[in-house]
Amino acid sequence: MPFDGDSQQEVFGKIKSGKFHMPKILSSQCKDLIHKMIEVDPTKRISARDAMNHPWIKEAEEFHR
């Protein structure tokens, strides 16, 4: 999970602030999508439709064909 903490209050604080740790093993496209999906400002957050059309998702679809 991108948000962790020692208490529920700490986790919720991190969620509200949008601060999280991104594992280094993830590709840059994957990180880009995650950043866009957990954007704190809902007006800036990626839509479900745009997320499904993100290059990382499209690449995975091609891989599994």
PDB file of N, CA, C, O and CB in Angstrom:
ATOM      1  N   MET A   1       0.837  -1.171   0.000  1.00  0.00           N
ATOM      2  CA  MET A   1       0.000   0.000   0.000  1.00  0.00           C
ATOM      3  C   MET A   1       0.887   1.241   0.000  1.00  0.00           C
ATOM      4  O   MET A   1       1.923   1.259   0.663  1.00  0.00           O
ATOM      5  CB  MET A   1      -0.955  -0.006   1.210  1.00  0.00           C
ATOM      6  N   PRO A   2       0.500   2.253  -0.718  1.00  0.00           N
ATOM      7  CA  PRO A   2       1.356   3.437  -0.799  1.00  0.00           C
ATOM      8  C   PRO A   2       1.431   4.228   0.502  1.00  0.00           C
ATOM      9  O   PRO A   2       2.406   4.943   0.733  1.00  0.00           O
ATOM     10  CB  PRO A   2       0.866   4.334  -1.890  1.00  0.00           C
ATOM     11  N   PHE A   3       0.419   4.110   1.350  1.00  0.00           N
ATOM     12  CA  PHE A   3       0.404   4.869   2.598  1.00  0.00           C
ATOM     13  C   PHE A   3       0.520   3.902   3.768  1.00  0.00           C
ATOM     14  O   PHE A   3      -0.223   2.925   3.862  1.00  0.00           O
ATOM     15  CB  PHE A   3      -0.888   5.729   2.718  1.00  0.00           C
ATOM     16  N   ASP A   4       1.461   4.190   4.653  1.00  0.00           N
ATOM     17  CA  ASP A   4       1.625   3.366   5.837  1.00  0.00           C
ATOM     18  C   ASP A   4       1.812   4.256   7.052  1.00  0.00           C
ATOM     19  O   ASP A   4       2.063   5.455   6.929  1.00  0.00           O
ATOM     20  CB  ASP A   4       2.814   2.403   5.676  1.00  0.00           C
ATOM     21  N   GLY A   5       1.689   3.664   8.208  1.00  0.00           N
ATOM     22  CA  GLY A   5       1.879   4.421   9.433  1.00  0.00           C
ATOM     23  C   GLY A   5       1.642   3.546  10.640  1.00  0.00           C
ATOM     24  O   GLY A   5       1.186   2.409  10.527  1.00  0.00           O
ATOM     25  N   ASP A   6       1.958   4.095  11.796  1.00  0.00           N
ATOM     26  CA  ASP A   6       1.807   3.354  13.044  1.00  0.00           C
ATOM     27  C   ASP A   6       0.392   3.446  13.600  1.00  0.00           C
ATOM     28  O   ASP A   6       0.032   2.699  14.510  1.00  0.00           O
ATOM     29  CB  ASP A   6       2.794   3.863  14.072  1.00  0.00           C
ATOM     30  N   SER A   7      -0.400   4.345  13.066  1.00  0.00           N
ATOM     31  CA  SER A   7      -1.775   4.495  13.532  1.00  0.00           C
ATOM     32  C   SER A   7      -2.668   4.870  12.357  1.00  0.00           C
ATOM     33  O   SER A   7      -2.199   5.310  11.308  1.00  0.00           O
ATOM     34  CB  SER A   7      -1.869   5.562  14.655  1.00  0.00           C
ATOM     35  N   GLN A   8      -3.954   4.686  12.561  1.00  0.00           N
ATOM     36  CA  GLN A   8      -4.914   5.056  11.527  1.00  0.00           C
ATOM     37  C   GLN A   8      -4.847   6.561  11.265  1.00  0.00           C
ATOM     38  O   GLN A   8      -4.962   7.001  10.121  1.00  0.00           O
ATOM     39  CB  GLN A   8      -6.347   4.638  11.937  1.00  0.00           C
ATOM     40  N   GLN A   9      -4.665   7.332  12.306  1.00  0.00           N
ATOM     41  CA  GLN A   9      -4.572   8.791  12.171  1.00  0.00           C
ATOM     42  C   GLN A   9      -3.359   9.178  11.319  1.00  0.00           C
ATOM     43  O   GLN A   9      -3.454  10.078  10.484  1.00  0.00           O
ATOM     44  CB  GLN A   9      -4.481   9.458  13.566  1.00  0.00           C
ATOM     45  N   GLU A  10      -2.236   8.515  11.522  1.00  0.00           N
ATOM     46  CA  GLU A  10      -1.029   8.794  10.740  1.00  0.00           C
ATOM     47  C   GLU A  10      -1.244   8.434   9.270  1.00  0.00           C
ATOM     48  O   GLU A  10      -0.836   9.181   8.381  1.00  0.00           O
ATOM     49  CB  GLU A  10       0.176   8.015  11.308  1.00  0.00           C
ATOM     50  N   VAL A  11      -1.880   7.298   9.018  1.00  0.00           N
ATOM     51  CA  VAL A  11      -2.153   6.880   7.636  1.00  0.00           C
ATOM     52  C   VAL A  11      -3.074   7.883   6.963  1.00  0.00           C
ATOM     53  O   VAL A  11      -2.810   8.296   5.834  1.00  0.00           O
ATOM     54  CB  VAL A  11      -2.782   5.465   7.599  1.00  0.00           C
ATOM     55  N   PHE A  12      -4.155   8.286   7.632  1.00  0.00           N
ATOM     56  CA  PHE A  12      -5.090   9.248   7.053  1.00  0.00           C
ATOM     57  C   PHE A  12      -4.423  10.595   6.795  1.00  0.00           C
ATOM     58  O   PHE A  12      -4.729  11.266   5.809  1.00  0.00           O
ATOM     59  CB  PHE A  12      -6.291   9.432   7.971  1.00  0.00           C
ATOM     60  N   GLY A  13      -3.517  10.987   7.680  1.00  0.00           N
ATOM     61  CA  GLY A  13      -2.765  12.231   7.471  1.00  0.00           C
ATOM     62  C   GLY A  13      -1.928  12.174   6.203  1.00  0.00           C
ATOM     63  O   GLY A  13      -1.855  13.151   5.457  1.00  0.00           O
ATOM     64  N   LYS A  14      -1.300  11.040   5.961  1.00  0.00           N
ATOM     65  CA  LYS A  14      -0.497  10.864   4.750  1.00  0.00           C
ATOM     66  C   LYS A  14      -1.373  10.843   3.511  1.00  0.00           C
ATOM     67  O   LYS A  14      -1.005  11.390   2.471  1.00  0.00           O
ATOM     68  CB  LYS A  14       0.321   9.578   4.832  1.00  0.00           C
ATOM     69  N   ILE A  15      -2.541  10.207   3.623  1.00  0.00           N
ATOM     70  CA  ILE A  15      -3.466  10.168   2.485  1.00  0.00           C
ATOM     71  C   ILE A  15      -3.903  11.582   2.131  1.00  0.00           C
ATOM     72  O   ILE A  15      -3.890  11.965   0.962  1.00  0.00           O
ATOM     73  CB  ILE A  15      -4.701   9.281   2.801  1.00  0.00           C
ATOM     74  N   LYS A  16      -4.289  12.354   3.133  1.00  0.00           N
ATOM     75  CA  LYS A  16      -4.758  13.724   2.889  1.00  0.00           C
ATOM     76  C   LYS A  16      -3.675  14.618   2.302  1.00  0.00           C
ATOM     77  O   LYS A  16      -3.962  15.512   1.506  1.00  0.00           O
ATOM     78  CB  LYS A  16      -5.268  14.334   4.178  1.00  0.00           C
ATOM     79  N   SER A  17      -2.431  14.374   2.696  1.00  0.00           N
ATOM     80  CA  SER A  17      -1.333  15.212   2.202  1.00  0.00           C
ATOM     81  C   SER A  17      -0.791  14.699   0.869  1.00  0.00           C
ATOM     82  O   SER A  17      -0.100  15.427   0.157  1.00  0.00           O
ATOM     83  CB  SER A  17      -0.203  15.267   3.235  1.00  0.00           C
ATOM     84  N   GLY A  18      -1.104  13.451   0.532  1.00  0.00           N
ATOM     85  CA  GLY A  18      -0.617  12.872  -0.714  1.00  0.00           C
ATOM     86  C   GLY A  18       0.827  12.422  -0.647  1.00  0.00           C
ATOM     87  O   GLY A  18       1.445  12.173  -1.682  1.00  0.00           O
ATOM     88  N   LYS A  19       1.372  12.313   0.541  1.00  0.00           N
ATOM     89  CA  LYS A  19       2.772  11.896   0.685  1.00  0.00           C
ATOM     90  C   LYS A  19       2.832  10.376   0.817  1.00  0.00           C
ATOM     91  O   LYS A  19       2.147   9.782   1.650  1.00  0.00           O
ATOM     92  CB  LYS A  19       3.438  12.585   1.920  1.00  0.00           C
ATOM     93  N   PHE A  20       3.666   9.760  -0.021  1.00  0.00           N
ATOM     94  CA  PHE A  20       3.800   8.316   0.005  1.00  0.00           C
ATOM     95  C   PHE A  20       5.156   7.908  -0.544  1.00  0.00           C
ATOM     96  O   PHE A  20       5.849   8.689  -1.196  1.00  0.00           O
ATOM     97  CB  PHE A  20       2.675   7.654  -0.792  1.00  0.00           C
ATOM     98  N   HIS A  21       5.510   6.674  -0.264  1.00  0.00           N
ATOM     99  CA  HIS A  21       6.781   6.106  -0.742  1.00  0.00           C
ATOM    100  C   HIS A  21       6.506   5.273  -1.987  1.00  0.00           C
ATOM    101  O   HIS A  21       5.629   4.410  -1.987  1.00  0.00           O
ATOM    102  CB  HIS A  21       7.472   5.235   0.369  1.00  0.00           C
ATOM    103  N   MET A  22       7.248   5.535  -3.027  1.00  0.00           N
ATOM    104  CA  MET A  22       7.099   4.792  -4.286  1.00  0.00           C
ATOM    105  C   MET A  22       8.272   3.813  -4.397  1.00  0.00           C
ATOM    106  O   MET A  22       9.425   4.243  -4.431  1.00  0.00           O
ATOM    107  CB  MET A  22       7.051   5.770  -5.535  1.00  0.00           C
ATOM    108  N   PRO A  23       8.002   2.513  -4.453  1.00  0.00           N
ATOM    109  CA  PRO A  23       9.090   1.539  -4.589  1.00  0.00           C
ATOM    110  C   PRO A  23       9.923   1.787  -5.843  1.00  0.00           C
ATOM    111  O   PRO A  23       9.377   2.086  -6.905  1.00  0.00           O
ATOM    112  CB  PRO A  23       8.527   0.123  -4.618  1.00  0.00           C
ATOM    113  N   LYS A  24      11.225   1.664  -5.725  1.00  0.00           N
ATOM    114  CA  LYS A  24      12.135   1.926  -6.844  1.00  0.00           C
ATOM    115  C   LYS A  24      11.984   0.901  -7.963  1.00  0.00           C
ATOM    116  O   LYS A  24      12.346   1.178  -9.107  1.00  0.00           O
ATOM    117  CB  LYS A  24      13.572   1.937  -6.354  1.00  0.00           C
ATOM    118  N   ILE A  25      11.459  -0.269  -7.648  1.00  0.00           N
ATOM    119  CA  ILE A  25      11.361  -1.343  -8.630  1.00  0.00           C
ATOM    120  C   ILE A  25      10.311  -1.050  -9.710  1.00  0.00           C
ATOM    121  O   ILE A  25      10.346  -1.660 -10.779  1.00  0.00           O
ATOM    122  CB  ILE A  25      11.030  -2.649  -7.931  1.00  0.00           C
ATOM    123  N   LEU A  26       9.391  -0.138  -9.448  1.00  0.00           N
ATOM    124  CA  LEU A  26       8.329   0.162 -10.414  1.00  0.00           C
ATOM    125  C   LEU A  26       8.878   0.946 -11.599  1.00  0.00           C
ATOM    126  O   LEU A  26       9.796   1.754 -11.458  1.00  0.00           O
ATOM    127  CB  LEU A  26       7.194   0.951  -9.740  1.00  0.00           C
ATOM    128  N   SER A  27       8.302   0.693 -12.760  1.00  0.00           N
ATOM    129  CA  SER A  27       8.718   1.420 -13.964  1.00  0.00           C
ATOM    130  C   SER A  27       8.268   2.877 -13.868  1.00  0.00           C
ATOM    131  O   SER A  27       7.383   3.211 -13.079  1.00  0.00           O
ATOM    132  CB  SER A  27       8.135   0.752 -15.244  1.00  0.00           C
ATOM    133  N   SER A  28       8.875   3.726 -14.665  1.00  0.00           N
ATOM    134  CA  SER A  28       8.507   5.143 -14.653  1.00  0.00           C
ATOM    135  C   SER A  28       7.061   5.340 -15.107  1.00  0.00           C
ATOM    136  O   SER A  28       6.373   6.225 -14.598  1.00  0.00           O
ATOM    137  CB  SER A  28       9.456   5.949 -15.552  1.00  0.00           C
ATOM    138  N   GLN A  29       6.590   4.529 -16.056  1.00  0.00           N
ATOM    139  CA  GLN A  29       5.195   4.647 -16.493  1.00  0.00           C
ATOM    140  C   GLN A  29       4.231   4.221 -15.398  1.00  0.00           C
ATOM    141  O   GLN A  29       3.182   4.839 -15.218  1.00  0.00           O
ATOM    142  CB  GLN A  29       4.957   3.808 -17.746  1.00  0.00           C
ATOM    143  N   CYS A  30       4.576   3.177 -14.672  1.00  0.00           N
ATOM    144  CA  CYS A  30       3.750   2.731 -13.558  1.00  0.00           C
ATOM    145  C   CYS A  30       3.690   3.807 -12.481  1.00  0.00           C
ATOM    146  O   CYS A  30       2.612   4.116 -11.974  1.00  0.00           O
ATOM    147  CB  CYS A  30       4.292   1.416 -12.974  1.00  0.00           C
ATOM    148  N   LYS A  31       4.832   4.375 -12.132  1.00  0.00           N
ATOM    149  CA  LYS A  31       4.882   5.449 -11.138  1.00  0.00           C
ATOM    150  C   LYS A  31       4.044   6.640 -11.581  1.00  0.00           C
ATOM    151  O   LYS A  31       3.344   7.250 -10.773  1.00  0.00           O
ATOM    152  CB  LYS A  31       6.330   5.887 -10.893  1.00  0.00           C
ATOM    153  N   ASP A  32       4.118   6.964 -12.854  1.00  0.00           N
ATOM    154  CA  ASP A  32       3.334   8.077 -13.385  1.00  0.00           C
ATOM    155  C   ASP A  32       1.846   7.837 -13.182  1.00  0.00           C
ATOM    156  O   ASP A  32       1.127   8.733 -12.742  1.00  0.00           O
ATOM    157  CB  ASP A  32       3.636   8.286 -14.873  1.00  0.00           C
ATOM    158  N   LEU A  33       1.382   6.642 -13.497  1.00  0.00           N
ATOM    159  CA  LEU A  33      -0.033   6.328 -13.341  1.00  0.00           C
ATOM    160  C   LEU A  33      -0.448   6.377 -11.874  1.00  0.00           C
ATOM    161  O   LEU A  33      -1.497   6.932 -11.547  1.00  0.00           O
ATOM    162  CB  LEU A  33      -0.340   4.950 -13.929  1.00  0.00           C
ATOM    163  N   ILE A  34       0.351   5.811 -11.002  1.00  0.00           N
ATOM    164  CA  ILE A  34       0.022   5.824  -9.577  1.00  0.00           C
ATOM    165  C   ILE A  34      -0.072   7.255  -9.067  1.00  0.00           C
ATOM    166  O   ILE A  34      -1.010   7.599  -8.348  1.00  0.00           O
ATOM    167  CB  ILE A  34       1.070   5.038  -8.771  1.00  0.00           C
ATOM    168  N   HIS A  35       0.892   8.084  -9.434  1.00  0.00           N
ATOM    169  CA  HIS A  35       0.852   9.500  -9.022  1.00  0.00           C
ATOM    170  C   HIS A  35      -0.440  10.164  -9.479  1.00  0.00           C
ATOM    171  O   HIS A  35      -1.068  10.911  -8.728  1.00  0.00           O
ATOM    172  CB  HIS A  35       2.065  10.265  -9.592  1.00  0.00           C
ATOM    173  N   LYS A  36      -0.825   9.886 -10.707  1.00  0.00           N
ATOM    174  CA  LYS A  36      -2.040  10.502 -11.253  1.00  0.00           C
ATOM    175  C   LYS A  36      -3.303   9.963 -10.589  1.00  0.00           C
ATOM    176  O   LYS A  36      -4.293  10.685 -10.466  1.00  0.00           O
ATOM    177  CB  LYS A  36      -2.115  10.270 -12.757  1.00  0.00           C
ATOM    178  N   MET A  37      -3.278   8.708 -10.162  1.00  0.00           N
ATOM    179  CA  MET A  37      -4.457   8.101  -9.547  1.00  0.00           C
ATOM    180  C   MET A  37      -4.661   8.546  -8.104  1.00  0.00           C
ATOM    181  O   MET A  37      -5.798   8.614  -7.638  1.00  0.00           O
ATOM    182  CB  MET A  37      -4.347   6.597  -9.599  1.00  0.00           C
ATOM    183  N   ILE A  38      -3.585   8.850  -7.391  1.00  0.00           N
ATOM    184  CA  ILE A  38      -3.743   9.236  -5.992  1.00  0.00           C
ATOM    185  C   ILE A  38      -3.508  10.730  -5.778  1.00  0.00           C
ATOM    186  O   ILE A  38      -3.174  11.162  -4.674  1.00  0.00           O
ATOM    187  CB  ILE A  38      -2.791   8.437  -5.122  1.00  0.00           C
ATOM    188  N   GLU A  39      -3.683  11.504  -6.829  1.00  0.00           N
ATOM    189  CA  GLU A  39      -3.629  12.966  -6.744  1.00  0.00           C
ATOM    190  C   GLU A  39      -4.644  13.433  -5.699  1.00  0.00           C
ATOM    191  O   GLU A  39      -5.806  13.030  -5.737  1.00  0.00           O
ATOM    192  CB  GLU A  39      -3.916  13.629  -8.141  1.00  0.00           C
ATOM    193  N   VAL A  40      -4.203  14.280  -4.770  1.00  0.00           N
ATOM    194  CA  VAL A  40      -5.067  14.767  -3.692  1.00  0.00           C
ATOM    195  C   VAL A  40      -6.200  15.628  -4.237  1.00  0.00           C
ATOM    196  O   VAL A  40      -7.341  15.498  -3.795  1.00  0.00           O
ATOM    197  CB  VAL A  40      -4.249  15.563  -2.672  1.00  0.00           C
ATOM    198  N   ASP A  41      -5.906  16.488  -5.171  1.00  0.00           N
ATOM    199  CA  ASP A  41      -6.912  17.388  -5.741  1.00  0.00           C
ATOM    200  C   ASP A  41      -7.753  16.619  -6.761  1.00  0.00           C
ATOM    201  O   ASP A  41      -7.238  16.231  -7.809  1.00  0.00           O
ATOM    202  CB  ASP A  41      -6.239  18.634  -6.406  1.00  0.00           C
ATOM    203  N   PRO A  42      -9.038  16.391  -6.472  1.00  0.00           N
ATOM    204  CA  PRO A  42      -9.854  15.603  -7.391  1.00  0.00           C
ATOM    205  C   PRO A  42     -10.020  16.219  -8.773  1.00  0.00           C
ATOM    206  O   PRO A  42     -10.301  15.504  -9.736  1.00  0.00           O
ATOM    207  CB  PRO A  42     -11.191  15.390  -6.796  1.00  0.00           C
ATOM    208  N   THR A  43      -9.854  17.517  -8.885  1.00  0.00           N
ATOM    209  CA  THR A  43      -9.964  18.151 -10.205  1.00  0.00           C
ATOM    210  C   THR A  43      -8.747  17.860 -11.070  1.00  0.00           C
ATOM    211  O   THR A  43      -8.807  18.004 -12.291  1.00  0.00           O
ATOM    212  CB  THR A  43     -10.140  19.660 -10.055  1.00  0.00           C
ATOM    213  N   LYS A  44      -7.644  17.451 -10.451  1.00  0.00           N
ATOM    214  CA  LYS A  44      -6.414  17.129 -11.170  1.00  0.00           C
ATOM    215  C   LYS A  44      -6.204  15.623 -11.311  1.00  0.00           C
ATOM    216  O   LYS A  44      -5.346  15.184 -12.078  1.00  0.00           O
ATOM    217  CB  LYS A  44      -5.223  17.747 -10.462  1.00  0.00           C
ATOM    218  N   ARG A  45      -6.980  14.834 -10.578  1.00  0.00           N
ATOM    219  CA  ARG A  45      -6.832  13.380 -10.569  1.00  0.00           C
ATOM    220  C   ARG A  45      -7.256  12.796 -11.918  1.00  0.00           C
ATOM    221  O   ARG A  45      -8.203  13.273 -12.543  1.00  0.00           O
ATOM    222  CB  ARG A  45      -7.665  12.757  -9.425  1.00  0.00           C
ATOM    223  N   ILE A  46      -6.548  11.767 -12.351  1.00  0.00           N
ATOM    224  CA  ILE A  46      -6.846  11.111 -13.618  1.00  0.00           C
ATOM    225  C   ILE A  46      -8.213  10.423 -13.534  1.00  0.00           C
ATOM    226  O   ILE A  46      -8.567   9.856 -12.501  1.00  0.00           O
ATOM    227  CB  ILE A  46      -5.736  10.086 -13.979  1.00  0.00           C
ATOM    228  N   SER A  47      -8.958  10.477 -14.606  1.00  0.00           N
ATOM    229  CA  SER A  47     -10.255   9.805 -14.648  1.00  0.00           C
ATOM    230  C   SER A  47     -10.032   8.308 -14.872  1.00  0.00           C
ATOM    231  O   SER A  47      -8.958   7.886 -15.301  1.00  0.00           O
ATOM    232  CB  SER A  47     -11.164  10.409 -15.771  1.00  0.00           C
ATOM    233  N   ALA A  48     -11.059   7.517 -14.576  1.00  0.00           N
ATOM    234  CA  ALA A  48     -10.962   6.075 -14.806  1.00  0.00           C
ATOM    235  C   ALA A  48     -10.730   5.789 -16.286  1.00  0.00           C
ATOM    236  O   ALA A  48      -9.943   4.911 -16.639  1.00  0.00           O
ATOM    237  CB  ALA A  48     -12.237   5.358 -14.314  1.00  0.00           C
ATOM    238  N   ARG A  49     -11.416   6.529 -17.143  1.00  0.00           N
ATOM    239  CA  ARG A  49     -11.253   6.336 -18.589  1.00  0.00           C
ATOM    240  C   ARG A  49      -9.813   6.636 -19.018  1.00  0.00           C
ATOM    241  O   ARG A  49      -9.211   5.869 -19.770  1.00  0.00           O
ATOM    242  CB  ARG A  49     -12.241   7.237 -19.368  1.00  0.00           C
ATOM    243  N   ASP A  50      -9.267   7.758 -18.533  1.00  0.00           N
ATOM    244  CA  ASP A  50      -7.893   8.104 -18.893  1.00  0.00           C
ATOM    245  C   ASP A  50      -6.899   7.116 -18.288  1.00  0.00           C
ATOM    246  O   ASP A  50      -5.876   6.807 -18.900  1.00  0.00           O
ATOM    247  CB  ASP A  50      -7.563   9.528 -18.434  1.00  0.00           C
ATOM    248  N   ALA A  51      -7.198   6.622 -17.094  1.00  0.00           N
ATOM    249  CA  ALA A  51      -6.315   5.628 -16.477  1.00  0.00           C
ATOM    250  C   ALA A  51      -6.274   4.358 -17.320  1.00  0.00           C
ATOM    251  O   ALA A  51      -5.209   3.770 -17.510  1.00  0.00           O
ATOM    252  CB  ALA A  51      -6.780   5.300 -15.041  1.00  0.00           C
ATOM    253  N   MET A  52      -7.418   3.941 -17.820  1.00  0.00           N
ATOM    254  CA  MET A  52      -7.469   2.741 -18.642  1.00  0.00           C
ATOM    255  C   MET A  52      -6.769   2.928 -19.986  1.00  0.00           C
ATOM    256  O   MET A  52      -6.411   1.950 -20.644  1.00  0.00           O
ATOM    257  CB  MET A  52      -8.907   2.333 -18.867  1.00  0.00           C
ATOM    258  N   ASN A  53      -6.576   4.171 -20.390  1.00  0.00           N
ATOM    259  CA  ASN A  53      -5.873   4.457 -21.639  1.00  0.00           C
ATOM    260  C   ASN A  53      -4.426   4.892 -21.413  1.00  0.00           C
ATOM    261  O   ASN A  53      -3.744   5.294 -22.356  1.00  0.00           O
ATOM    262  CB  ASN A  53      -6.611   5.528 -22.407  1.00  0.00           C
ATOM    263  N   HIS A  54      -3.962   4.814 -20.178  1.00  0.00           N
ATOM    264  CA  HIS A  54      -2.587   5.187 -19.851  1.00  0.00           C
ATOM    265  C   HIS A  54      -1.619   4.223 -20.544  1.00  0.00           C
ATOM    266  O   HIS A  54      -1.920   3.036 -20.671  1.00  0.00           O
ATOM    267  CB  HIS A  54      -2.363   5.181 -18.308  1.00  0.00           C
ATOM    268  N   PRO A  55      -0.479   4.711 -20.985  1.00  0.00           N
ATOM    269  CA  PRO A  55       0.494   3.849 -21.680  1.00  0.00           C
ATOM    270  C   PRO A  55       0.897   2.592 -20.898  1.00  0.00           C
ATOM    271  O   PRO A  55       1.144   1.549 -21.503  1.00  0.00           O
ATOM    272  CB  PRO A  55       1.729   4.645 -21.988  1.00  0.00           C
ATOM    273  N   TRP A  56       0.967   2.677 -19.578  1.00  0.00           N
ATOM    274  CA  TRP A  56       1.359   1.507 -18.792  1.00  0.00           C
ATOM    275  C   TRP A  56       0.297   0.415 -18.882  1.00  0.00           C
ATOM    276  O   TRP A  56       0.631  -0.765 -18.982  1.00  0.00           O
ATOM    277  CB  TRP A  56       1.595   1.899 -17.323  1.00  0.00           C
ATOM    278  N   ILE A  57      -0.976   0.797 -18.847  1.00  0.00           N
ATOM    279  CA  ILE A  57      -2.072  -0.159 -18.976  1.00  0.00           C
ATOM    280  C   ILE A  57      -2.088  -0.743 -20.392  1.00  0.00           C
ATOM    281  O   ILE A  57      -2.228  -1.953 -20.573  1.00  0.00           O
ATOM    282  CB  ILE A  57      -3.430   0.517 -18.648  1.00  0.00           C
ATOM    283  N   LYS A  58      -1.945   0.122 -21.381  1.00  0.00           N
ATOM    284  CA  LYS A  58      -1.960  -0.335 -22.774  1.00  0.00           C
ATOM    285  C   LYS A  58      -0.813  -1.306 -23.042  1.00  0.00           C
ATOM    286  O   LYS A  58      -0.982  -2.293 -23.757  1.00  0.00           O
ATOM    287  CB  LYS A  58      -1.872   0.864 -23.734  1.00  0.00           C
ATOM    288  N   GLU A  59       0.345  -1.024 -22.470  1.00  0.00           N
ATOM    289  CA  GLU A  59       1.493  -1.912 -22.639  1.00  0.00           C
ATOM    290  C   GLU A  59       1.209  -3.278 -22.015  1.00  0.00           C
ATOM    291  O   GLU A  59       1.576  -4.306 -22.585  1.00  0.00           O
ATOM    292  CB  GLU A  59       2.757  -1.288 -22.013  1.00  0.00           C
ATOM    293  N   ALA A  60       0.572  -3.298 -20.869  1.00  0.00           N
ATOM    294  CA  ALA A  60       0.234  -4.559 -20.206  1.00  0.00           C
ATOM    295  C   ALA A  60      -0.787  -5.339 -21.031  1.00  0.00           C
ATOM    296  O   ALA A  60      -0.707  -6.563 -21.136  1.00  0.00           O
ATOM    297  CB  ALA A  60      -0.313  -4.297 -18.786  1.00  0.00           C
ATOM    298  N   GLU A  61      -1.741  -4.626 -21.612  1.00  0.00           N
ATOM    299  CA  GLU A  61      -2.739  -5.291 -22.463  1.00  0.00           C
ATOM    300  C   GLU A  61      -2.054  -5.984 -23.645  1.00  0.00           C
ATOM    301  O   GLU A  61      -2.384  -7.121 -23.984  1.00  0.00           O
ATOM    302  CB  GLU A  61      -3.789  -4.267 -22.977  1.00  0.00           C
ATOM    303  N   GLU A  62      -1.113  -5.297 -24.256  1.00  0.00           N
ATOM    304  CA  GLU A  62      -0.398  -5.873 -25.403  1.00  0.00           C
ATOM    305  C   GLU A  62       0.421  -7.083 -24.984  1.00  0.00           C
ATOM    306  O   GLU A  62       0.510  -8.061 -25.726  1.00  0.00           O
ATOM    307  CB  GLU A  62       0.515  -4.825 -26.051  1.00  0.00           C
ATOM    308  N   PHE A  63       1.017  -7.022 -23.807  1.00  0.00           N
ATOM    309  CA  PHE A  63       1.840  -8.109 -23.296  1.00  0.00           C
ATOM    310  C   PHE A  63       1.015  -9.377 -23.085  1.00  0.00           C
ATOM    311  O   PHE A  63       1.502 -10.485 -23.312  1.00  0.00           O
ATOM    312  CB  PHE A  63       2.509  -7.695 -21.989  1.00  0.00           C
ATOM    313  N   HIS A  64      -0.223  -9.214 -22.655  1.00  0.00           N
ATOM    314  CA  HIS A  64      -1.066 -10.361 -22.323  1.00  0.00           C
ATOM    315  C   HIS A  64      -1.888 -10.876 -23.505  1.00  0.00           C
ATOM    316  O   HIS A  64      -2.734 -11.750 -23.318  1.00  0.00           O
ATOM    317  CB  HIS A  64      -1.991  -9.994 -21.200  1.00  0.00           C
ATOM    318  N   ARG A  65      -1.670 -10.374 -24.678  1.00  0.00           N
ATOM    319  CA  ARG A  65      -2.399 -10.871 -25.862  1.00  0.00           C
ATOM    320  C   ARG A  65      -1.700 -12.046 -26.464  1.00  0.00           C
ATOM    321  O   ARG A  65      -2.164 -12.595 -27.464  1.00  0.00           O
ATOM    322  CB  ARG A  65      -2.554  -9.779 -26.911  1.00  0.00           C
TER     323      ARG A  65
END
